Amino acid sequence: MFIGVVIGNVWATKKDDQLNGMKLMVVQRIDPADGKRHESVVAADRVGAGIGEQVLVVTGSSARMALASPDIPMDAAIVGILDEVEINLTKGL
């Protein structure tokens, strides 16, 4: 599971039949502690996220569970839109 920001949409006229009707978004992983951006993934949107929103993304079998299909060819799913992230970085721990 990771926090990311939606940076784009994906359109594909030809794709696996199991992906028909799914909204596909490009999500860039971010480090909530320092704001650094990392790699991007394509994720199926389960919650109606939009570009610029911070989201919670699950991957692997958790993504397929969120999409209610163990056989679907998808490795990432957006399962939440974040309102706020609070980080407490305490030195010496």
N, C-alpha and C positions, 0 to 999 in steps of 0.2 A: 504494500500500500504506500502511496506517496501523494504529496501535495504538488499540484501543478497549476499552470495558468493556461487557459484556452487561447491559442494563437491563430487558429484557422479552422476551416471546414474542409472536408474531403468529399468530392463527388466522383462516383464511379458508375458508369452506365452498364458495364459488364462486371459482374462479381458473382461469388458463390450465392446460390439461391437463399441460403440461410441468413444472408446479410441484407436481403431486400427489406426495405422499410426502416432500416436503422439509420439514425443520424450519426455520422462519423466525424469526429473532431480531432484536430491536431492539438496535443497538450504537451507543453514544455515543463519538465520537472523543475521545481525550484527548491532551494534549501531555505526553509522558513527562518532559520537562525541568522543568515547573512544576506538573503535575497538573491544569491547567485543562481543563475539559470544553467541547466544542464541539458541532456539529450531530450529529444522530442519523440513522442509516440502517437500513433493513431488509436483512438479509443472510441468505443461505442457509447453514446450518451444516453443514459437511462433517466436523467433528471431534468432535461431541458436547459442545459448550460449554454451560455453565450460567449462570444469572443470577449476576452478581457477578464473573465471571472476566474477566481481561484476555485479549484475543484479538488475533490478527493478521488483518487484513481486506484482501483484494484487491478492486479494482474494475474496471469496464469489461471489456475483452476478456480480461483475466487471470482475472476471476471466471467468465466463461463457459468458459474453458479448465479451471478447477478443477472446474466442474460437468460437464465432459466433453460440452458441447453448445454449438456456436457460435451456435445459433439460439434458445437459451433466453432468455426475457424477464426476466433477472435481472442487476442491475448490481453486486452486491456478494456476496462469499462469505467466510465465516470459514474460514481454512485452518490456523490454529494456535492453541493455548492456551499462553499465556506463563507460564513459571514465575518468571521474574525479568527485570527491565529494569535495566541498569546504564548510567548516564549520567555522562560525565566532562566537565564544563563548565570549560574552562580559559580564563581571561581572557587577552586579548592576542593571541588567534589570529585 
